């Protein structure tokens, strides 16, 4: 009984939760954590009144909802009992990611499909804005059974994540170092980017210069920038880093690398306008693959992780809760744009 009370009290600090929501989520958490199992007797209404100080109507409303959802059952004159060990049918999952780019849409579609129909999934976007990230975490804590989060690489992020129960958090897309032993399904940017450049070095050297568009203080991983610099130094590649592409500035004899699809589309358009033959007069490398890059201009060379696989593995963790700490490999797809 005391452990159930503790589960409910642990949610007291969440101002956004009503007492009714606190009771419902606390009991669900207790079942999910196996504090109580099917057939166990739950605290009486009077016990909750004594231990928590909640109104009788609030407690009765919470128990009524849990009965309606099939999680507990009422036995006449005996009290309320746990009806099922499987609360996944009522599992609420919060997904917090950067934005809804095409590759993150691939992740979402496979994640949603993998969870099945009986899991409620709510999606939030932080757009690499730390204040937004922090506010969303504060607003969702205590309201969901699982939190699937693409963390912002920021020294303050571990403290924000610490507001959530470690065993209910899955980090996706980005991996960050923390003191907590989080589960994660992420990609790696440093060595994988460097290795992709190295595999392409002979083709890159056919061009006069390698141009990388990188926006500081953005969601773009600094590890890719560092790998680019390392590659230029190790293989004596003439290259330059620019913040963004200026429309119409495309030059023959150069190979361009961008992380942003909009920049890629603009450059491909300009190459067509200027009559430059892609893969001969000019070259392109893009980060994050999708079906469009496979088709257009006979294919654009990319290096990318498999976001569909990441989504499937994330869903598998949510449903099965088996310890998962995995880096999804980055794959180079060498097409005709070089």
Secondary structure, DSSP 4 states (H G I P E B T S, - for coil): -HHHHHHHHTTTT-TTS-HHHHHHHHHHHHHHTTSS-TTPBPPPHHHHHHHH---HHHHHHHHHHHHHTTSEEEETTTEEEE--S--GGG-EEEEEES---HHHHHHHHHHHHHH-TTSEEEEEE-TT-HHHHHHHHHHHTTT-SEEEE-----TTHHHHHTTS-GGGEEEEE-----SS--EEEEE--HHHHHHHHHHTHHHHTTSSEEEEE--TTSSS-HHHHHHHHHHHHHTT--EEEESSPPTT---TTEEEEES-HHHHHHHHHHHHHTTPPBTTTBEEEEES--HHHHHGGG--EEEEE-HHHHHHHHHHHHHH----EEEEPEEEE--TT-
